[in-house]
């Protein structure tokens, strides 16, 4: 009888001891946004978030969350109660902004001081601030686009552009053709009229000096002088026209 009593007491003692051991444990769940945040308890690394139902001794702990990307951390005290699941949910605010750039057609090179890559492209680690974004397609027929964007902290900025093709024959090309033709035409006309002027000028001068074997009549002499004057005027007009068109070409080259 005594032996049976001892066995019962032993069983009761073991049950009480087991009950005390189980009730001294609790659980910890840590969820973060984003995932992948390092979880430390009292300077002991537990793992990367999310941590689900981590069994711990009941008690007070120092919880440290470390963002390995931003090299930032937060620390707080938590209390794990026996038999309960302590749930910690945290949103880790980023100190960066993000930029997403797309284009039609795709494959355009995006540059912000340095080249980011071909579209579609994104960068989630942009320092907040203003940026000058250049979108340039490898096909030279597409007109490059330059846009200024402001990226706030913790926010995402999307930029989508349709690149337009440059016309094969633009208004600028038309003016270049007109001015080029004007330059060539003006100088050629000036050369032709200068030859005409020289011929009539020589006849007039020889007539004035009496060197011609057959002297022209007064009407012929007057006509030669008029043609000489007309040729001189047209020579000057041709040269002026050619020069003005050439100046126009130089101005057009700067725009």
Residue pairs with C-beta under 8 A, 6 or more apart in sequence:
22 83
23 82
23 83
24 57
24 58
24 82
25 55
25 56
25 57
25 58
25 82
25 83
26 55
26 56
26 57
26 58
26 80
26 81
26 82
26 83
26 84
26 85
26 86
27 53
27 54
27 55
27 56
27 80
27 84
27 85
27 86
28 41
28 51
28 53
28 54
28 56
28 61
28 78
28 80
28 85
28 86
28 88
29 50
29 51
29 52
29 53
29 54
29 85
29 86
29 87
29 88
30 39
30 46
30 49
30 50
30 51
30 54
30 63
30 65
30 88
30 89
30 90
31 49
31 50
31 87
31 88
31 89
31 90
32 49
32 50
32 65
32 89
32 90
32 91
32 92
33 90
33 91
33 92
34 92
35 48
35 49
35 50
36 48
36 49
36 68
37 48
37 49
37 65
37 66
37 67
37 68
37 90
37 92
38 45
38 47
38 48
38 49
38 65
38 66
38 67
38 68
39 45
39 46
39 47
39 48
39 49
39 51
39 63
39 64
39 65
40 46
40 63
40 64
40 65
40 66
41 56
41 61
41 62
41 63
41 64
42 61
42 62
43 62
43 64
46 54
47 54
49 65
53 85
56 80
57 80
58 80
58 81
58 82
58 83
59 79
59 80
60 77
60 78
60 79
60 80
61 77
61 78
61 79
61 80
62 75
62 76
62 77
63 75
63 76
63 77
63 78
63 88
64 73
64 74
64 75
65 73
65 74
65 75
65 90
65 92
66 72
66 73
67 73
67 92
69 125
70 92
70 94
70 95
70 96
72 92
72 95
74 90
74 92
78 86
78 88
79 86
80 86
93 154
94 153
94 154
95 153
95 154
96 124
96 125
96 126
96 127
96 128
96 153
96 154
97 126
97 127
97 128
97 151
97 152
97 153
97 154
97 155
97 156
97 157
98 122
98 123
98 124
98 125
98 126
98 151
98 155
98 156
98 157
99 112
99 122
99 123
99 126
99 131
99 133
99 149
99 151
99 156
99 157
99 158
99 159
100 120
100 121
100 122
100 156
100 157
100 158
100 159
101 110
101 116
101 119
101 120
101 121
101 122
101 133
101 135
101 158
101 159
101 160
101 161
102 119
102 120
102 158
102 159
102 160
102 161
103 119
103 120
103 135
103 137
103 145
103 160
103 161
103 162
103 163
104 160
104 161
104 162
104 163
105 137
105 142
105 163
106 118
106 119
106 120
107 118
107 119
107 137
107 138
108 118
108 119
108 135
108 136
108 137
108 138
108 142
108 161
108 163
109 115
109 117
109 118
109 135
109 136
109 137
109 138
110 116
110 117
110 118
110 119
110 121
110 133
110 134
110 135
111 133
111 134
111 136
112 131
112 132
112 133
112 134
116 123
119 135
126 151
127 151
128 151
128 152
128 153
129 150
129 151
130 148
130 149
130 150
130 151
131 148
131 149
131 150
131 151
132 146
132 147
132 148
133 146
133 147
133 148
133 149
133 159
134 144
134 145
134 146
135 144
135 145
135 146
135 147
135 161
135 163
136 144
136 145
137 144
137 163
141 165
141 166
142 163
142 164
142 165
142 166
143 163
143 164
143 165
143 166
144 163
145 161
145 163
147 159
147 161
149 157
149 159
150 157
151 157
172 252
172 255
175 248
175 252
176 249
176 252
179 245
179 246
179 248
179 249
179 252
180 245
180 249
181 245
182 241
182 242
182 244
182 245
182 248
183 242
183 245
183 246
183 249
184 242
185 238
185 241
185 242
186 238
186 239
186 240
186 241
186 242
186 243
186 244
186 245
187 238
187 239
187 242
188 238
189 234
189 237
189 238
189 241
189 242
190 234
190 235
190 236
190 237
190 238
190 239
190 242
191 238
192 238
193 231
193 232
193 234
193 235
193 238
194 231
194 235
196 227
196 231
197 228
197 231
197 232
197 235
200 224
200 225
200 227
200 228
200 231
201 228
203 212
203 216
203 224
204 221
204 224
204 225
204 228
206 212
207 215
207 216
207 221
207 224
216 224
